[in-house]
Amino acid sequence: MRYGIDIAILGDLAEPARLVTLAQEAEAAGWEAVLVWDHLAFAWGTPSADPWVALAAAAQATSRVKLGTAVTAVAGHRPERLAQTLATLDRLSGGRVILGAGLGGVKEEFTAFGSARPGGAVLDEALGVLDALWSGDEVRHRGAHFTVDGVRLAPLPVQRPRIPVWVGGTAPAALRRAARWDGWIVAADDQEGRMSLTPEALADQAGELRRAGAGALDVAVIGVSEPGESVRAYAEAGATWWLEHLHGYRGSMERLVERVKAGPPG
């Protein structure tokens, strides 16, 4: 199992310089990935940072850790814009980007701006357009929600054949969607910072992925641990990544830095 951190860049952690600090400390302590939340949380009264600007700053301050989101409401973006943004970040970071993709779990982030949360069909089509644009081929697409009229993206991402896509969610449709892409990402803790997904439950869901036809794909578990605590039971249940959840509920910035400096769990 590999280890990274997942930062809720909300509230006090919406200050982008704090993400850069945590990313630098994570790389120095041996963590292998830095993922961030992607929310328009100001729509429901909580400060939030733009993930792509913040990750671009982290890319320049680090050299090895993978960088991405957990997760982005892909269907809330124009796919051509998102394809360009991610390709640029992938080149800036030397090929270290992961896209965490989902529907978006907070309806106010859509309704506050006069739209409804898009459904799974929009997400599926948007992901298909992203994949096609990242291929480097000329894209001609006319779907129910998006049109691409003979466009070729440039410059392309460093990673080939595409930037890895990890799908979030636990509904059957989300698991089927994850099986078609590169990974599945699941939150295993609750809002109070307590583990709520057992290794046994994770094993059952990993079995659903296999039944949906998934080949070799990453399974990333977002959870909380203390220094020296073992999380090997999640690896035995099928997890390939442990993402330590860093959130305001765990205390001050200083406390979060201490946890990162202590290194990955056992």
Short mmCIF file of the C-alpha atoms (twelve columns), coordinates in Angstrom:
data_MODEL
# 
_entry.id   MODEL 
# 
loop_
_atom_site.group_PDB 
_atom_site.id 
_atom_site.type_symbol 
_atom_site.label_atom_id 
_atom_site.label_alt_id 
_atom_site.label_comp_id 
_atom_site.label_asym_id 
_atom_site.label_seq_id 
_atom_site.Cartn_x 
_atom_site.Cartn_y 
_atom_site.Cartn_z 
_atom_site.pdbx_PDB_model_num 
ATOM 1   C CA . MET A 1   0.000   0.000  0.000   1 
ATOM 2   C CA . ARG A 2   1.108   3.551  -0.767  1 
ATOM 3   C CA . TYR A 3   0.424   6.562  1.443   1 
ATOM 4   C CA . GLY A 4   -0.672  10.119 0.811   1 
ATOM 5   C CA . ILE A 5   -2.586  12.948 2.452   1 
ATOM 6   C CA . ASP A 6   -6.003  14.400 1.591   1 
ATOM 7   C CA . ILE A 7   -6.467  18.005 2.702   1 
ATOM 8   C CA . ALA A 8   -9.839  19.700 3.189   1 
ATOM 9   C CA . ILE A 9   -8.846  23.136 1.883   1 
ATOM 10  C CA . LEU A 10  -11.737 24.805 3.714   1 
ATOM 11  C CA . GLY A 11  -11.929 27.202 6.628   1 
ATOM 12  C CA . ASP A 12  -8.476  28.021 7.985   1 
ATOM 13  C CA . LEU A 13  -6.967  25.575 5.463   1 
ATOM 14  C CA . ALA A 14  -8.388  27.638 2.586   1 
ATOM 15  C CA . GLU A 15  -5.280  29.803 2.880   1 
ATOM 16  C CA . PRO A 16  -3.281  28.400 -0.077  1 
ATOM 17  C CA . ALA A 17  0.112   28.884 1.563   1 
ATOM 18  C CA . ARG A 18  -0.930  26.291 4.155   1 
ATOM 19  C CA . LEU A 19  -1.426  23.679 1.444   1 
ATOM 20  C CA . VAL A 20  2.053   24.421 0.115   1 
ATOM 21  C CA . THR A 21  3.512   23.952 3.600   1 
ATOM 22  C CA . LEU A 22  1.686   20.658 4.120   1 
ATOM 23  C CA . ALA A 23  2.746   19.415 0.676   1 
ATOM 24  C CA . GLN A 24  6.395   20.194 1.363   1 
ATOM 25  C CA . GLU A 25  6.265   18.530 4.763   1 
ATOM 26  C CA . ALA A 26  4.499   15.494 3.265   1 
ATOM 27  C CA . GLU A 27  7.166   15.013 0.618   1 
ATOM 28  C CA . ALA A 28  9.957   15.371 3.183   1 
ATOM 29  C CA . ALA A 29  8.278   12.799 5.483   1 
ATOM 30  C CA . GLY A 30  7.852   10.139 2.801   1 
ATOM 31  C CA . TRP A 31  4.201   10.530 1.832   1 
ATOM 32  C CA . GLU A 32  3.634   9.892  -1.890  1 
ATOM 33  C CA . ALA A 33  0.559   11.967 -2.759  1 
ATOM 34  C CA . VAL A 34  -1.176  15.210 -1.835  1 
ATOM 35  C CA . LEU A 35  -4.853  15.382 -2.730  1 
ATOM 36  C CA . VAL A 36  -7.236  18.204 -1.883  1 
ATOM 37  C CA . TRP A 37  -10.952 18.759 -1.603  1 
ATOM 38  C CA . ASP A 38  -12.658 20.554 -4.500  1 
ATOM 39  C CA . HIS A 39  -15.649 22.530 -3.249  1 
ATOM 40  C CA . LEU A 40  -17.277 25.914 -3.747  1 
ATOM 41  C CA . ALA A 41  -17.816 25.899 -0.012  1 
ATOM 42  C CA . PHE A 42  -18.237 29.670 0.126   1 
ATOM 43  C CA . ALA A 43  -21.678 28.946 -1.377  1 
ATOM 44  C CA . TRP A 44  -22.675 27.452 1.983   1 
ATOM 45  C CA . GLY A 45  -20.788 29.916 4.178   1 
ATOM 46  C CA . THR A 46  -17.337 28.326 4.514   1 
ATOM 47  C CA . PRO A 47  -14.128 29.726 2.980   1 
ATOM 48  C CA . SER A 48  -12.603 27.470 0.316   1 
ATOM 49  C CA . ALA A 49  -9.564  27.606 -1.945  1 
ATOM 50  C CA . ASP A 50  -9.447  26.902 -5.667  1 
ATOM 51  C CA . PRO A 51  -7.827  23.463 -5.947  1 
ATOM 52  C CA . TRP A 52  -6.085  23.991 -9.279  1 
ATOM 53  C CA . VAL A 53  -4.347  27.240 -8.314  1 
ATOM 54  C CA . ALA A 54  -3.353  25.746 -4.952  1 
ATOM 55  C CA . LEU A 55  -2.065  22.523 -6.553  1 
ATOM 56  C CA . ALA A 56  -0.078  24.521 -9.114  1 
ATOM 57  C CA . ALA A 57  1.691   26.250 -6.226  1 
ATOM 58  C CA . ALA A 58  2.304   22.870 -4.566  1 
ATOM 59  C CA . ALA A 59  3.684   21.510 -7.835  1 
ATOM 60  C CA . GLN A 60  6.343   24.195 -7.856  1 
ATOM 61  C CA . ALA A 61  7.230   23.571 -4.207  1 
ATOM 62  C CA . THR A 62  7.611   19.768 -4.545  1 
ATOM 63  C CA . SER A 63  9.205   17.318 -6.966  1 
ATOM 64  C CA . ARG A 64  7.908   13.805 -6.231  1 
ATOM 65  C CA . VAL A 65  4.449   13.666 -4.642  1 
ATOM 66  C CA . LYS A 66  1.441   13.042 -6.834  1 
ATOM 67  C CA . LEU A 67  -1.106  15.858 -6.847  1 
ATOM 68  C CA . GLY A 68  -4.854  15.776 -7.356  1 
ATOM 69  C CA . THR A 69  -8.394  16.185 -6.095  1 
ATOM 70  C CA . ALA A 70  -10.636 14.061 -3.914  1 
ATOM 71  C CA . VAL A 71  -12.957 14.714 -5.585  1 
ATOM 72  C CA . THR A 72  -13.967 17.122 -8.372  1 
ATOM 73  C CA . ALA A 73  -17.580 17.469 -9.497  1 
ATOM 74  C CA . VAL A 74  -16.545 16.977 -13.111 1 
ATOM 75  C CA . ALA A 75  -19.995 17.541 -14.570 1 
ATOM 76  C CA . GLY A 76  -20.024 21.031 -13.045 1 
ATOM 77  C CA . HIS A 77  -17.231 22.077 -15.423 1 
ATOM 78  C CA . ARG A 78  -16.970 22.531 -19.151 1 
ATOM 79  C CA . PRO A 79  -14.895 19.454 -20.093 1 
ATOM 80  C CA . GLU A 80  -12.717 21.348 -22.575 1 
ATOM 81  C CA . ARG A 81  -11.692 23.808 -19.860 1 
ATOM 82  C CA . LEU A 82  -11.051 21.055 -17.338 1 
ATOM 83  C CA . ALA A 83  -9.031  19.062 -19.907 1 
ATOM 84  C CA . GLN A 84  -6.816  22.089 -20.540 1 
ATOM 85  C CA . THR A 85  -6.404  22.916 -16.838 1 
ATOM 86  C CA . LEU A 86  -5.387  19.376 -15.937 1 
ATOM 87  C CA . ALA A 87  -3.067  19.026 -18.927 1 
ATOM 88  C CA . THR A 88  -1.333  22.251 -17.900 1 
ATOM 89  C CA . LEU A 89  -0.995  21.097 -14.288 1 
ATOM 90  C CA . ASP A 90  0.320   17.713 -15.418 1 
ATOM 91  C CA . ARG A 91  3.013   19.388 -17.495 1 
ATOM 92  C CA . LEU A 92  3.851   21.843 -14.727 1 
ATOM 93  C CA . SER A 93  4.276   18.990 -12.238 1 
ATOM 94  C CA . GLY A 94  6.164   16.667 -14.574 1 
ATOM 95  C CA . GLY A 95  3.349   14.137 -14.855 1 
ATOM 96  C CA . ARG A 96  2.129   13.863 -11.251 1 
ATOM 97  C CA . VAL A 97  -1.596  14.609 -11.535 1 
ATOM 98  C CA . ILE A 98  -4.559  12.434 -10.509 1 
ATOM 99  C CA . LEU A 99  -8.155  13.484 -11.184 1 
ATOM 100 C CA . GLY A 100 -10.608 12.414 -8.518  1 
ATOM 101 C CA . ALA A 101 -14.018 12.519 -10.205 1 
ATOM 102 C CA . GLY A 102 -17.532 12.466 -8.806  1 
ATOM 103 C CA . LEU A 103 -20.997 13.990 -9.012  1 
ATOM 104 C CA . GLY A 104 -20.549 16.545 -6.237  1 
ATOM 105 C CA . GLY A 105 -22.135 15.934 -2.884  1 
ATOM 106 C CA . VAL A 106 -23.324 19.406 -1.830  1 
ATOM 107 C CA . LYS A 107 -26.342 20.563 -3.822  1 
ATOM 108 C CA . GLU A 108 -25.976 24.194 -2.678  1 
ATOM 109 C CA . GLU A 109 -22.822 24.492 -4.760  1 
ATOM 110 C CA . PHE A 110 -25.083 24.157 -7.796  1 
ATOM 111 C CA . THR A 111 -28.405 25.628 -6.658  1 
ATOM 112 C CA . ALA A 112 -26.780 28.805 -5.281  1 
ATOM 113 C CA . PHE A 113 -25.789 29.614 -8.851  1 
ATOM 114 C CA . GLY A 114 -29.074 28.665 -10.501 1 
ATOM 115 C CA . SER A 115 -28.430 25.109 -11.638 1 
ATOM 116 C CA . ALA A 116 -29.223 21.594 -10.493 1 
ATOM 117 C CA . ARG A 117 -26.588 18.998 -9.739  1 
ATOM 118 C CA . PRO A 118 -25.877 17.124 -12.997 1 
ATOM 119 C CA . GLY A 119 -26.593 13.410 -13.073 1 
ATOM 120 C CA . GLY A 120 -24.447 10.426 -13.836 1 
ATOM 121 C CA . ALA A 121 -25.064 10.573 -17.583 1 
ATOM 122 C CA . VAL A 122 -23.502 14.050 -17.719 1 
ATOM 123 C CA . LEU A 123 -20.509 12.859 -15.691 1 
ATOM 124 C CA . ASP A 124 -19.980 9.846  -17.931 1 
ATOM 125 C CA . GLU A 125 -20.098 11.932 -21.088 1 
ATOM 126 C CA . ALA A 126 -17.785 14.588 -19.601 1 
ATOM 127 C CA . LEU A 127 -15.215 11.944 -18.642 1 
ATOM 128 C CA . GLY A 128 -15.378 10.546 -22.166 1 
ATOM 129 C CA . VAL A 129 -14.688 13.991 -23.628 1 
ATOM 130 C CA . LEU A 130 -11.741 14.506 -21.263 1 
ATOM 131 C CA . ASP A 131 -10.268 11.159 -22.260 1 
ATOM 132 C CA . ALA A 132 -10.697 11.893 -25.963 1 
ATOM 133 C CA . LEU A 133 -9.082  15.334 -25.694 1 
ATOM 134 C CA . TRP A 134 -6.123  13.963 -23.713 1 
ATOM 135 C CA . SER A 135 -5.499  11.373 -26.443 1 
ATOM 136 C CA . GLY A 136 -4.072  13.992 -28.776 1 
ATOM 137 C CA . ASP A 137 -6.374  12.893 -31.594 1 
ATOM 138 C CA . GLU A 138 -8.770  15.211 -33.339 1 
ATOM 139 C CA . VAL A 139 -12.021 14.954 -31.403 1 
ATOM 140 C CA . ARG A 140 -15.434 14.991 -33.020 1 
ATOM 141 C CA . HIS A 141 -18.174 14.406 -30.468 1 
ATOM 142 C CA . ARG A 142 -21.863 15.164 -30.533 1 
ATOM 143 C CA . GLY A 143 -23.585 13.884 -27.424 1 
ATOM 144 C CA . ALA A 144 -26.613 14.650 -25.330 1 
ATOM 145 C CA . HIS A 145 -24.738 17.238 -23.254 1 
ATOM 146 C CA . PHE A 146 -21.492 18.215 -25.005 1 
ATOM 147 C CA . THR A 147 -20.253 18.890 -28.523 1 
ATOM 148 C CA . VAL A 148 -16.676 18.931 -29.790 1 
ATOM 149 C CA . ASP A 149 -16.318 19.938 -33.424 1 
ATOM 150 C CA . GLY A 150 -12.969 18.733 -34.751 1 
ATOM 151 C CA . VAL A 151 -10.656 19.941 -31.968 1 
ATOM 152 C CA . ARG A 152 -7.201  18.690 -31.032 1 
ATOM 153 C CA . LEU A 153 -5.906  19.580 -27.527 1 
ATOM 154 C CA . ALA A 154 -2.372  20.953 -27.182 1 
ATOM 155 C CA . PRO A 155 -0.162  20.764 -25.248 1 
ATOM 156 C CA . LEU A 156 -1.023  17.305 -23.992 1 
ATOM 157 C CA . PRO A 157 -0.557  15.893 -20.492 1 
ATOM 158 C CA . VAL A 158 2.782   14.245 -19.776 1 
ATOM 159 C CA . GLN A 159 1.067   11.044 -18.625 1 
ATOM 160 C CA . ARG A 160 -0.015  8.630  -21.320 1 
ATOM 161 C CA . PRO A 161 -2.504  7.449  -22.326 1 
ATOM 162 C CA . ARG A 162 -4.194  9.889  -19.942 1 
ATOM 163 C CA . ILE A 163 -4.157  11.472 -16.528 1 
ATOM 164 C CA . PRO A 164 -5.393  8.760  -14.105 1 
ATOM 165 C CA . VAL A 165 -9.057  9.103  -13.166 1 
ATOM 166 C CA . TRP A 166 -10.155 7.898  -9.716  1 
ATOM 167 C CA . VAL A 167 -13.923 7.818  -9.270  1 
ATOM 168 C CA . GLY A 168 -15.478 8.638  -5.905  1 
ATOM 169 C CA . GLY A 169 -18.705 7.359  -4.400  1 
ATOM 170 C CA . THR A 170 -20.182 4.207  -2.904  1 
ATOM 171 C CA . ALA A 171 -23.436 3.835  -4.830  1 
ATOM 172 C CA . PRO A 172 -23.615 0.881  -7.227  1 
ATOM 173 C CA . ALA A 173 -23.460 3.267  -10.207 1 
ATOM 174 C CA . ALA A 174 -20.295 4.871  -8.822  1 
ATOM 175 C CA . LEU A 175 -18.628 1.478  -8.395  1 
ATOM 176 C CA . ARG A 176 -19.550 0.501  -11.947 1 
ATOM 177 C CA . ARG A 177 -18.144 3.817  -13.158 1 
ATOM 178 C CA . ALA A 178 -14.907 3.344  -11.203 1 
ATOM 179 C CA . ALA A 179 -14.458 -0.093 -12.767 1 
ATOM 180 C CA . ARG A 180 -14.237 1.593  -16.188 1 
ATOM 181 C CA . TRP A 181 -11.497 4.009  -15.189 1 
ATOM 182 C CA . ASP A 182 -8.237  3.912  -13.210 1 
ATOM 183 C CA . GLY A 183 -9.238  3.888  -9.571  1 
ATOM 184 C CA . TRP A 184 -11.859 4.171  -6.875  1 
ATOM 185 C CA . ILE A 185 -11.648 6.576  -3.955  1 
ATOM 186 C CA . VAL A 186 -13.732 6.214  -0.795  1 
ATOM 187 C CA . ALA A 187 -14.013 8.139  2.463   1 
ATOM 188 C CA . ALA A 188 -13.681 5.821  5.450   1 
ATOM 189 C CA . ASP A 189 -14.098 8.429  8.218   1 
ATOM 190 C CA . ASP A 190 -17.010 10.558 9.402   1 
ATOM 191 C CA . GLN A 191 -17.316 14.295 10.052  1 
ATOM 192 C CA . GLU A 192 -16.026 13.874 13.592  1 
ATOM 193 C CA . GLY A 193 -12.854 12.175 12.405  1 
ATOM 194 C CA . ARG A 194 -13.820 8.641  13.433  1 
ATOM 195 C CA . MET A 195 -13.326 5.644  11.167  1 
ATOM 196 C CA . SER A 196 -16.719 4.566  9.838   1 
ATOM 197 C CA . LEU A 197 -15.788 2.098  7.077   1 
ATOM 198 C CA . THR A 198 -14.440 -1.208 8.326   1 
ATOM 199 C CA . PRO A 199 -11.922 -3.309 6.410   1 
ATOM 200 C CA . GLU A 200 -14.644 -5.932 6.021   1 
ATOM 201 C CA . ALA A 201 -16.998 -3.435 4.390   1 
ATOM 202 C CA . LEU A 202 -14.189 -2.251 2.120   1 
ATOM 203 C CA . ALA A 203 -13.524 -5.840 1.044   1 
ATOM 204 C CA . ASP A 204 -17.195 -6.235 0.136   1 
ATOM 205 C CA . GLN A 205 -17.127 -3.086 -1.996  1 
ATOM 206 C CA . ALA A 206 -13.862 -4.115 -3.637  1 
ATOM 207 C CA . GLY A 207 -15.646 -7.330 -4.539  1 
ATOM 208 C CA . GLU A 208 -18.369 -5.260 -6.215  1 
ATOM 209 C CA . LEU A 209 -15.671 -3.583 -8.306  1 
ATOM 210 C CA . ARG A 210 -14.393 -6.957 -9.456  1 
ATOM 211 C CA . ARG A 211 -17.913 -8.094 -10.303 1 
ATOM 212 C CA . ALA A 212 -18.321 -4.890 -12.339 1 
ATOM 213 C CA . GLY A 213 -15.376 -5.959 -14.471 1 
ATOM 214 C CA . ALA A 214 -12.591 -3.902 -12.933 1 
ATOM 215 C CA . GLY A 215 -9.092  -4.945 -13.825 1 
ATOM 216 C CA . ALA A 216 -6.023  -3.723 -11.981 1 
ATOM 217 C CA . LEU A 217 -7.032  -0.371 -10.559 1 
ATOM 218 C CA . ASP A 218 -6.145  1.713  -7.520  1 
ATOM 219 C CA . VAL A 219 -8.369  1.649  -4.449  1 
ATOM 220 C CA . ALA A 220 -7.746  4.747  -2.327  1 
ATOM 221 C CA . VAL A 221 -9.102  4.893  1.227   1 
ATOM 222 C CA . ILE A 222 -9.398  8.275  2.944   1 
ATOM 223 C CA . GLY A 223 -9.047  7.806  6.694   1 
ATOM 224 C CA . VAL A 224 -7.496  8.934  9.954   1 
ATOM 225 C CA . SER A 225 -4.666  7.371  11.918  1 
ATOM 226 C CA . GLU A 226 -2.236  8.238  14.647  1 
ATOM 227 C CA . PRO A 227 1.548   7.891  14.268  1 
ATOM 228 C CA . GLY A 228 2.581   4.257  14.427  1 
ATOM 229 C CA . GLU A 229 -0.970  2.940  14.092  1 
ATOM 230 C CA . SER A 230 -1.352  0.053  11.668  1 
ATOM 231 C CA . VAL A 231 -3.788  0.306  8.763   1 
ATOM 232 C CA . ARG A 232 -2.632  -2.914 7.108   1 
ATOM 233 C CA . ALA A 233 -6.097  -4.419 7.482   1 
ATOM 234 C CA . TYR A 234 -7.273  -2.023 4.780   1 
ATOM 235 C CA . ALA A 235 -4.478  -3.150 2.479   1 
ATOM 236 C CA . GLU A 236 -5.499  -6.750 3.074   1 
ATOM 237 C CA . ALA A 237 -9.078  -5.746 2.193   1 
ATOM 238 C CA . GLY A 238 -7.961  -4.381 -1.178  1 
ATOM 239 C CA . ALA A 239 -6.739  -0.824 -0.635  1 
ATOM 240 C CA . THR A 240 -3.724  0.237  -2.667  1 
ATOM 241 C CA . TRP A 241 -3.566  3.762  -1.195  1 
ATOM 242 C CA . TRP A 242 -4.156  5.193  2.280   1 
ATOM 243 C CA . LEU A 243 -4.898  8.935  2.221   1 
ATOM 244 C CA . GLU A 244 -4.547  10.526 5.644   1 
ATOM 245 C CA . HIS A 245 -7.415  12.971 6.066   1 
ATOM 246 C CA . LEU A 246 -6.332  16.428 7.219   1 
ATOM 247 C CA . HIS A 247 -9.268  18.582 8.233   1 
ATOM 248 C CA . GLY A 248 -10.050 21.335 10.701  1 
ATOM 249 C CA . TYR A 249 -11.729 18.801 13.011  1 
ATOM 250 C CA . ARG A 250 -8.289  17.341 13.733  1 
ATOM 251 C CA . GLY A 251 -7.018  20.543 15.273  1 
ATOM 252 C CA . SER A 252 -4.784  23.465 14.430  1 
ATOM 253 C CA . MET A 253 -2.423  23.827 11.495  1 
ATOM 254 C CA . GLU A 254 0.433   23.097 13.864  1 
ATOM 255 C CA . ARG A 255 -1.152  19.798 14.894  1 
ATOM 256 C CA . LEU A 256 -1.703  18.814 11.270  1 
ATOM 257 C CA . VAL A 257 1.921   19.567 10.437  1 
ATOM 258 C CA . GLU A 258 2.994   17.385 13.358  1 
ATOM 259 C CA . ARG A 259 0.889   14.499 12.033  1 
ATOM 260 C CA . VAL A 260 2.373   14.864 8.545   1 
ATOM 261 C CA . LYS A 261 5.932   15.047 9.872   1 
ATOM 262 C CA . ALA A 262 5.366   11.824 11.823  1 
ATOM 263 C CA . GLY A 263 5.039   10.008 8.500   1 
ATOM 264 C CA . PRO A 264 2.680   7.370  7.118   1 
ATOM 265 C CA . PRO A 265 0.968   4.841  9.380   1 
ATOM 266 C CA . GLY A 266 2.374   1.353  9.751   1 
# 
